[in-house]
Amino acid sequence: MLAVNFRGLDDVAKFRELTKVTYPLVLDKEQRVVKRFVDGYLPWNAVVDRDGVVRFTKLGWDANVAEIKKVLKEAIAAGK
């Protein structure tokens, strides 16, 4: 799991401080991830497997954590 930010290092630091997340936060200045996966609106939650297949998407902050965990477990079980 990771978070992708395309605005700048200051935003990454603010997000980490605000949310207290422990997973990696990465900077995507060229917006490669955004251009490949995001369809217009942020924040956007996704599960992308090792092959680059999008297995789950949800727009907004209210992503269903139980649903994301289920998708992650399925992807891991499938070796993805």
C-alpha positions, -999 to +999 in steps of 0.1 A: +000+000+000+012+035-007-001+070-013+008+089-044+011+127-044+018+148-075+018+183-060+050+185-040+070+174-010+053+199+012+019+183+005+034+148+012+047+160+046+014+177+054-006+145+045+017+123+067+013+147+096-025+150+092-032+113+087-004+097+107-002+070+080+027+045+082+027+033+047+050+048+020+041+082+005+056+088-029+059+119-051+048+117-087+058+151-102+053+139-138+018+126-128+024+092-145+002+074-120-025+100-122-025+099-160-026+061-161-052+054-135-072+084-122-103+094-141-105+131-132-112+135-095-091+132-063-088+118-038-090+084-055-085+050-039-074+020-059-060-015-057-037-021-086-021-056-088+014-065-097+004-067-134-010-032-134-046-044-134-070-022-115-089-044-092-108-018-072-116+019-074-134+044-052-136+081-055-134+102-023-123+098+013-150+074+023-135+042+008-149+011+023-119-003+042-135-038+045-140-039+008-105-028+001-091-055+025-112-081+007-099-071-027-063-071-013-067-106+002-081-119-031-052-103-051-026-118-027-043-152-028-041-151-066-004-142-065-011-107-078 
